[in-house]
């Protein structure tokens, strides 16, 4: 059975040990980009392991391209995180500046408190200044460039990319991993825009080509947490999708396994007989989970914006379906030509799904006040749960507002 279905037996300890003894270690773009999100200590631990494994490291042409393309955006986003933290602490400090607002706290304690705020804010400002310098003088990029010099794969030519788009469309329609979760990424007319949904698939093909040409087993490290990479059950990540391992082995006759960045840190440390700090592994895990939430929000945002835009167009209109420019609300939300009643039914169904999500997340947070996290959310910190709940409520409100707008406009039409 194991030889027929290798993907379901990939976590055999002896097989994994052989992988660590001799395999190529390929790294995803999100692993390199997250180096900008780690504290200096955690980043140094990561880079130190990379240095010691440098003769076995490799990145695909697609990974290198995505890293260089997105590096400045990640630096900018992280700078905004510093700004938010500094502003929040500054506002909190102001609340302590008027001692009359705190009659039960002594003047000395208040003074010490404000000094502590000043120290924290000062350190954040210094760290932000060093971080901002990476835009023009990026020590992380220099380290990545040095470690992966001569270890970047070759890309595809234009005709090969056109063929990948044609095959990718069929794979995504049939939910063949990896990458089908990116099928809704914005496209366009240019080749680069049309390739936008297929980044994971391109990197996958380049990884397969590398393993085939060098006859090497592969360990792949990725921070991607989506279901087109990982097998999940009841909120738990079991391991790489068996379909991925089966395809890789059938096309290369080589072994394949995947690790998340935090698991990679632990396993690499064990292999090198080098201690990896618990703080570093926890930080890497938290950053990966936070990035997963950001990706979920980005995935939902276009749909939310479309509903919000449609809801605004309904306001003050007598005709519930047609607008001055000749388009329709159904078209604006991607439902061109659909029956309005069926459209409303779709919205009601989506609202019910969101209500269940809100109830589930609210219940989980309430239970944590008196007990332990449930199995489904055991790896999700409280702050992330609260953000997920906020986003679910926001989308639910947008959906209900759109339904109400349709009903109100229809009532006006019926009264005419």
NORQUI-V651034 format. One record per residue. N is the residue number from 0. RES is the residue in one letter. D_FIRST is the distance of its C-alpha to the first C-alpha in whole Angstrom. Layout:
BEGIN
n->N res->RES d_first->D_FIRST
n->N res->RES d_first->D_FIRST
END
This chain:
BEGIN
n->0 res->X d_first->0
n->1 res->X d_first->4
n->2 res->X d_first->5
n->3 res->X d_first->5
n->4 res->X d_first->6
n->5 res->X d_first->8
n->6 res->X d_first->11
n->7 res->X d_first->9
n->8 res->X d_first->9
n->9 res->X d_first->12
n->10 res->X d_first->15
n->11 res->X d_first->14
n->12 res->X d_first->17
n->13 res->X d_first->17
n->14 res->X d_first->16
n->15 res->X d_first->19
n->16 res->X d_first->21
n->17 res->X d_first->21
n->18 res->X d_first->21
n->19 res->X d_first->24
n->20 res->X d_first->25
n->21 res->X d_first->25
n->22 res->X d_first->24
n->23 res->X d_first->27
n->24 res->X d_first->28
n->25 res->X d_first->28
n->26 res->X d_first->31
n->27 res->X d_first->31
n->28 res->X d_first->35
n->29 res->X d_first->35
n->30 res->X d_first->34
n->31 res->X d_first->37
n->32 res->X d_first->39
n->33 res->X d_first->39
n->34 res->X d_first->41
n->35 res->X d_first->44
n->36 res->X d_first->43
n->37 res->X d_first->43
n->38 res->X d_first->45
n->39 res->X d_first->47
n->40 res->X d_first->45
n->41 res->X d_first->42
n->42 res->X d_first->42
n->43 res->X d_first->43
n->44 res->X d_first->40
n->45 res->X d_first->38
n->46 res->X d_first->40
n->47 res->X d_first->40
n->48 res->X d_first->36
n->49 res->X d_first->36
n->50 res->X d_first->39
n->51 res->X d_first->37
n->52 res->X d_first->34
n->53 res->X d_first->36
n->54 res->X d_first->35
n->55 res->X d_first->31
n->56 res->X d_first->32
n->57 res->X d_first->32
n->58 res->X d_first->33
n->59 res->X d_first->32
n->60 res->X d_first->36
n->61 res->X d_first->35
n->62 res->X d_first->35
n->63 res->X d_first->38
n->64 res->X d_first->40
n->65 res->X d_first->39
n->66 res->X d_first->40
n->67 res->X d_first->43
n->68 res->X d_first->43
n->69 res->X d_first->43
n->70 res->X d_first->44
n->71 res->X d_first->48
n->72 res->X d_first->47
n->73 res->X d_first->45
n->74 res->X d_first->48
n->75 res->X d_first->50
n->76 res->X d_first->48
n->77 res->X d_first->48
n->78 res->X d_first->52
n->79 res->X d_first->52
n->80 res->X d_first->50
n->81 res->X d_first->53
n->82 res->X d_first->56
n->83 res->X d_first->54
n->84 res->X d_first->54
n->85 res->X d_first->58
n->86 res->X d_first->59
n->87 res->X d_first->58
n->88 res->X d_first->59
n->89 res->X d_first->62
n->90 res->X d_first->63
n->91 res->X d_first->62
n->92 res->X d_first->64
n->93 res->X d_first->67
n->94 res->X d_first->67
n->95 res->X d_first->68
n->96 res->X d_first->71
n->97 res->X d_first->73
n->98 res->X d_first->74
n->99 res->X d_first->76
n->100 res->X d_first->72
n->101 res->X d_first->71
n->102 res->X d_first->74
n->103 res->X d_first->72
n->104 res->X d_first->71
n->105 res->X d_first->73
n->106 res->X d_first->74
n->107 res->X d_first->73
n->108 res->X d_first->69
n->109 res->X d_first->70
n->110 res->X d_first->71
n->111 res->X d_first->68
n->112 res->X d_first->65
n->113 res->X d_first->67
n->114 res->X d_first->66
n->115 res->X d_first->63
n->116 res->X d_first->62
n->117 res->X d_first->64
n->118 res->X d_first->62
n->119 res->X d_first->59
n->120 res->X d_first->60
n->121 res->X d_first->61
n->122 res->X d_first->58
n->123 res->X d_first->56
n->124 res->X d_first->59
n->125 res->X d_first->58
n->126 res->X d_first->55
n->127 res->X d_first->55
n->128 res->X d_first->57
n->129 res->X d_first->55
n->130 res->X d_first->52
n->131 res->X d_first->54
n->132 res->X d_first->55
n->133 res->X d_first->52
n->134 res->X d_first->53
n->135 res->X d_first->55
n->136 res->X d_first->54
n->137 res->X d_first->50
n->138 res->X d_first->49
n->139 res->X d_first->46
n->140 res->X d_first->45
n->141 res->X d_first->47
n->142 res->X d_first->45
n->143 res->X d_first->42
n->144 res->X d_first->43
n->145 res->X d_first->44
n->146 res->X d_first->40
n->147 res->X d_first->39
n->148 res->X d_first->41
n->149 res->X d_first->40
n->150 res->X d_first->36
n->151 res->X d_first->36
n->152 res->X d_first->34
n->153 res->X d_first->36
n->154 res->X d_first->37
n->155 res->X d_first->36
n->156 res->X d_first->39
n->157 res->X d_first->41
n->158 res->X d_first->39
n->159 res->X d_first->36
n->160 res->X d_first->36
n->161 res->X d_first->38
n->162 res->X d_first->34
n->163 res->X d_first->32
n->164 res->X d_first->34
n->165 res->X d_first->34
n->166 res->X d_first->30
n->167 res->X d_first->30
n->168 res->X d_first->32
n->169 res->X d_first->29
n->170 res->X d_first->26
n->171 res->X d_first->28
n->172 res->X d_first->29
n->173 res->X d_first->26
n->174 res->X d_first->25
n->175 res->X d_first->23
n->176 res->X d_first->23
n->177 res->X d_first->24
n->178 res->X d_first->28
n->179 res->X d_first->28
n->180 res->X d_first->30
n->181 res->X d_first->33
n->182 res->X d_first->33
n->183 res->X d_first->37
n->184 res->X d_first->38
n->185 res->X d_first->42
n->186 res->X d_first->42
n->187 res->X d_first->45
n->188 res->X d_first->46
n->189 res->X d_first->46
n->190 res->X d_first->43
n->191 res->X d_first->42
n->192 res->X d_first->43
n->193 res->X d_first->40
n->194 res->X d_first->38
n->195 res->X d_first->38
n->196 res->X d_first->35
n->197 res->X d_first->33
n->198 res->X d_first->33
n->199 res->X d_first->30
n->200 res->X d_first->28
n->201 res->X d_first->31
n->202 res->X d_first->30
n->203 res->X d_first->26
n->204 res->X d_first->27
n->205 res->X d_first->29
n->206 res->X d_first->26
n->207 res->X d_first->24
n->208 res->X d_first->27
n->209 res->X d_first->28
n->210 res->X d_first->24
n->211 res->X d_first->24
n->212 res->X d_first->28
n->213 res->X d_first->28
n->214 res->X d_first->24
n->215 res->X d_first->24
n->216 res->X d_first->21
n->217 res->X d_first->22
n->218 res->X d_first->23
n->219 res->X d_first->25
n->220 res->X d_first->27
n->221 res->X d_first->28
n->222 res->X d_first->31
n->223 res->X d_first->29
n->224 res->X d_first->28
n->225 res->X d_first->28
n->226 res->X d_first->25
n->227 res->X d_first->24
n->228 res->X d_first->23
n->229 res->X d_first->22
n->230 res->X d_first->19
n->231 res->X d_first->22
n->232 res->X d_first->22
n->233 res->X d_first->25
n->234 res->X d_first->27
n->235 res->X d_first->25
n->236 res->X d_first->23
n->237 res->X d_first->19
n->238 res->X d_first->19
n->239 res->X d_first->18
n->240 res->X d_first->17
n->241 res->X d_first->14
n->242 res->X d_first->15
n->243 res->X d_first->17
n->244 res->X d_first->15
n->245 res->X d_first->13
n->246 res->X d_first->16
n->247 res->X d_first->18
n->248 res->X d_first->15
n->249 res->X d_first->15
n->250 res->X d_first->19
n->251 res->X d_first->20
n->252 res->X d_first->17
n->253 res->X d_first->18
n->254 res->X d_first->16
n->255 res->X d_first->18
n->256 res->X d_first->19
n->257 res->X d_first->22
n->258 res->X d_first->24
n->259 res->X d_first->27
n->260 res->X d_first->31
n->261 res->X d_first->31
n->262 res->X d_first->28
n->263 res->X d_first->28
n->264 res->X d_first->32
n->265 res->X d_first->31
n->266 res->X d_first->28
n->267 res->X d_first->30
n->268 res->X d_first->33
n->269 res->X d_first->31
n->270 res->X d_first->30
n->271 res->X d_first->33
n->272 res->X d_first->34
n->273 res->X d_first->37
n->274 res->X d_first->38
n->275 res->X d_first->37
n->276 res->X d_first->39
n->277 res->X d_first->38
n->278 res->X d_first->41
n->279 res->X d_first->39
n->280 res->X d_first->36
n->281 res->X d_first->37
n->282 res->X d_first->39
n->283 res->X d_first->36
n->284 res->X d_first->34
n->285 res->X d_first->37
n->286 res->X d_first->38
n->287 res->X d_first->34
n->288 res->X d_first->35
n->289 res->X d_first->38
n->290 res->X d_first->37
n->291 res->X d_first->35
n->292 res->X d_first->37
n->293 res->X d_first->40
n->294 res->X d_first->37
n->295 res->X d_first->37
n->296 res->X d_first->41
n->297 res->X d_first->41
n->298 res->X d_first->38
n->299 res->X d_first->41
n->300 res->X d_first->44
n->301 res->X d_first->44
n->302 res->X d_first->44
n->303 res->X d_first->46
n->304 res->X d_first->49
n->305 res->X d_first->49
n->306 res->X d_first->49
n->307 res->X d_first->52
n->308 res->X d_first->54
n->309 res->X d_first->54
n->310 res->X d_first->55
n->311 res->X d_first->58
n->312 res->X d_first->59
n->313 res->X d_first->59
n->314 res->X d_first->62
n->315 res->X d_first->65
n->316 res->X d_first->64
n->317 res->X d_first->66
n->318 res->X d_first->63
n->319 res->X d_first->60
n->320 res->X d_first->58
n->321 res->X d_first->60
n->322 res->X d_first->61
n->323 res->X d_first->64
n->324 res->X d_first->62
n->325 res->X d_first->61
n->326 res->X d_first->57
n->327 res->X d_first->55
n->328 res->X d_first->54
n->329 res->X d_first->51
n->330 res->X d_first->51
n->331 res->X d_first->51
n->332 res->X d_first->48
n->333 res->X d_first->46
n->334 res->X d_first->47
n->335 res->X d_first->49
n->336 res->X d_first->50
n->337 res->X d_first->48
n->338 res->X d_first->50
n->339 res->X d_first->52
n->340 res->X d_first->51
n->341 res->X d_first->47
n->342 res->X d_first->47
n->343 res->X d_first->49
n->344 res->X d_first->46
n->345 res->X d_first->44
n->346 res->X d_first->45
n->347 res->X d_first->46
n->348 res->X d_first->42
n->349 res->X d_first->41
n->350 res->X d_first->44
n->351 res->X d_first->42
n->352 res->X d_first->39
n->353 res->X d_first->41
n->354 res->X d_first->43
n->355 res->X d_first->40
n->356 res->X d_first->39
n->357 res->X d_first->42
n->358 res->X d_first->42
n->359 res->X d_first->39
n->360 res->X d_first->40
n->361 res->X d_first->43
n->362 res->X d_first->42
n->363 res->X d_first->40
n->364 res->X d_first->43
n->365 res->X d_first->45
n->366 res->X d_first->42
n->367 res->X d_first->42
n->368 res->X d_first->46
n->369 res->X d_first->46
n->370 res->X d_first->42
n->371 res->X d_first->39
n->372 res->X d_first->37
n->373 res->X d_first->34
n->374 res->X d_first->30
n->375 res->X d_first->30
n->376 res->X d_first->33
n->377 res->X d_first->33
n->378 res->X d_first->32
n->379 res->X d_first->35
n->380 res->X d_first->39
n->381 res->X d_first->42
n->382 res->X d_first->43
n->383 res->X d_first->40
n->384 res->X d_first->40
n->385 res->X d_first->44
n->386 res->X d_first->44
n->387 res->X d_first->41
n->388 res->X d_first->43
n->389 res->X d_first->46
n->390 res->X d_first->44
n->391 res->X d_first->43
n->392 res->X d_first->46
n->393 res->X d_first->48
n->394 res->X d_first->46
n->395 res->X d_first->46
n->396 res->X d_first->50
n->397 res->X d_first->50
n->398 res->X d_first->48
n->399 res->X d_first->51
n->400 res->X d_first->54
n->401 res->X d_first->53
n->402 res->X d_first->52
n->403 res->X d_first->56
n->404 res->X d_first->57
n->405 res->X d_first->56
n->406 res->X d_first->58
n->407 res->X d_first->61
n->408 res->X d_first->61
n->409 res->X d_first->61
n->410 res->X d_first->63
n->411 res->X d_first->66
n->412 res->X d_first->65
n->413 res->X d_first->66
n->414 res->X d_first->69
n->415 res->X d_first->70
END
